[in-house]
Amino acid sequence: MGDKAHAHPGAAGRAATADHPASVRNVVLVGHSGSGKTTLVEALALTAGAVNRAGRVEDGGTVSDYDDIEHRQQRSVQLSLVPVEWGGYKINLLDTPGYADFVGELRAGLRAADAALFVVSAADGVDGATRMVWEECAAVGMPRAIVVTHLEAARADFTEMTRTCAEAFGADDPDAVLPLYLPLHGAKGPDGHAPVTGLVGLLSQRVFDYASGERKESEPGEEQLPLIEEARNQLIEGIIAESEDESLMDRYLGGEDIDFKTLVDDLERAVARGIFHPVLAAAPAAEGARQGIGTVELLELITGGFPTPLEHPAPAVTTPDGKARPALGCDPEGPLVAEVVKTASDPYVGRVSLVRVFSGTLRPDETVHVSGHGLADRGHEDHDVDERVGALSSPFGKQQRVLAQCVAGDLACVAKLNRAETGDTLSAKDDPLLMEPWDMPDPLLPLAIQAHSKADEDKLSQGLSRLVAEDPTMRLEQNQDTHQVVLWCLGEAHADVALERLRSRYGVQVDVVTHKVSLRETFAGKSGGRGRHVKQSGGHGQYAICEIEVEPLPGGSGIEFVDKVVGGAVPRQFIPSVEKGVRAQAAKGVAAGYPLIDVRITLLDGKAHSVDSSDAAFQTAGALALREAAADARIHLLEPVAEVQVLVGDDHVGSVMSDLSGRRGRVVGTEQAPGGRTLVRAEVPEIEIGRYAVDLRSLSQGTARFSRSYARHEPMPPQLSERIREQAQDVS
């Protein structure tokens, strides 16, 4: 693994293929924005012979970050698949965005992968968000390795960075996070920094020199052996400690020289089981070089140490109606079960679905069953439909290379699945199945939009439906109270990409408007009103008089209508008309145009005319009576209050609680959570947390998470209430 003989690389210009799960490796690259994931993917593709020396594919584009939006924003915003061949294996490299707004793409990559490479920058260290993803992977036992990049940066120190990784990722077992190689440095430049020119393998004690542009192997010099002895001994002890051979440590401590093959075999088993996490180094290739420093070692780790899909349990499956089914095996001859992990729209071929096949074999032009459940709250309808699979292909930059099939454990792009959305399950049409969904982060940043023009309005609905079909971390809301179209996003960058895709992909220009919360009105005290609707203009007139009393009720009571008319002052047939009128007026509001709630309206008296009274007349009189009662009463504006739960590191608890208080929030409790975190529970007016998704990230350095749910409506502060009333009057 990295110390083995140089494997024969794949060839450029053809699709990487696999005919059995044992020959596939699915690896997701994880790390903060700017850590060098995309650069590393391109370096691995170069070493594997999949791209030319400039890191380009045949059409001149890059293998990752090829989307126009990514070019404009200068960062990854979506999951990219880069398949390469190395030593007879197909390696699916899944490059994920590092920015927190695109964590949905990261989770899709984790779902599709069997192992993870955590890419950390020697210049920036390990951020809190990367630690949290590590913990998530640890919770499910996903095998992980660490790659240190940016060793060319000033003050970069591989030894210190390895120590930092052990502290960040190996809290429970620091000896499980150890380097396999140490970087070798060339002569110092004018700035005093010595560039990395190669690596020395700690197990083999061999030097791998990349200074010429290609990896060359040699014996270490006498002056280098003492430098690696301590790290080598620590690595061997770490491997033996994680091995399944209990006598191995005794033999080693007794002075026995453990043979190289035994150590490598134990290392590979420990990595594949997710209990040992090697640290490797990567540095940019020299100008014109065919191999980036550390890329051969990484490819050998992936093929030798990371598990095959056969070793990765598939997610649970049920029938579409929820009946349990036996666990799936990764068998190309088994029942077909695949999952759409990403959906994209191509201007030339339409919708393209990136699919991970967990069982069976997917073939072009066959009819499959598409099941999509569980995301109705995000604008995705449940569906169970049969669809014909289009062409299968392997992506490479903007190219799509045709595949004859996709076996269990492999990934492929599927064309023309018009109904399938991200997270949907593909299965045999005569044996439909549904996979257990993966966790999706809740979008908590509202973006209220409206069509820029009439032409845009005609295309808006279709554009939005396609947008949310591609991205299940986005929620579409048609708010019935505020009459706004709201896209709920994960952050500002996520919102910017959504707007850009609406414009560039779907030709829809929208304007962003102020997001409104659903306010309500209620009476602060008892009041009465008289509604008189009397008109005579020849022929049938209009005659209705009613007297009502309005009194407040406890929160959540809604509107209660009571009839206390005596003596037939209001004929029985018109009492429902009065109720209809007051309810219609209540829905429109009585002070600032917001719905009236939590009141009892009692009809006390009235008058009618034998000829001129009518249903419409008493509806109007009821509405007038309610407006008059409101004119003589104090009306409270009610704002929605959310129950907010913030999971935050202990270091930031004080800042979070202070910030919540500044938002008129009330902290109702705290409790300790695992991993040095605290769960803070608070009640906060919704109008104060519109941008909380952005502000909390800044406040906690990206390490806190929060959830929100509606609690109730309660009265606004008088000064804020008065300002909103004035704004409503200005609009009217």
Secondary structure, 3 states (H helix, E strand, C coil): CCCCCCCCECCCCCCCCCCCHHHEEEEEEECCCCCCHHHHHHHHHHHCCCCCCCCECCCCCECCCCCHHHHHHCCCCCCEEEEEEECCEEEEEEECCCCHHHHHHHHHHHHHCCEEEEEEECCCECCHHHHHHHHHHHHCCCCEEEEEECCCCCCCCHHHHHHHHHHHHCCCCHHHEEECEEEEECCCCCCCCCCEEEEEECCCCEEEECCCCCCEEECCCCCCHHHHHHHHHHHHHHHHHHCCCHHHHHHHHCCCCCCHHHHHHHHHHHHHCCCCEEEEECECCCCCCCCCECHHHHHHHHHHHCCCHHHCCCCCEECCCCCECCCCCCCCCCCCEEEEEEEEEECCCEEEEEEEEEECEECCCCEEEEEECCCHHHCCCCEEEEEECCCEEEEECCEEEEECCEECCCEEEEECCCCCCCCCEEEECCCCCEECCCCCCCCCEEEEEEECCHHHHHHHHHHHHHHHHHCCCCEEEEECCCCEEEEEECCHHHHHHHHHHHHHCCCCCEEEECCCCCCEEEECCCEEEEEEEEECCCCCCEEEEEEEEEEECCCCCCEEEEECCCCCCCCHHHHHHHHHHHHHHHHHCCCCCCCECCEEEEEEEEECCCCCCCHHHHHHHHHHHHHHHHHCCCEEEEEEEEEEEEEEEHHHHHHHHHHHHHCCCEEEEEEEECCCEEEEEEEEEHHHCCCHHHHHHHHCCCCCEEEEEEEEEEECCHHHHHHHHHHHHHHC
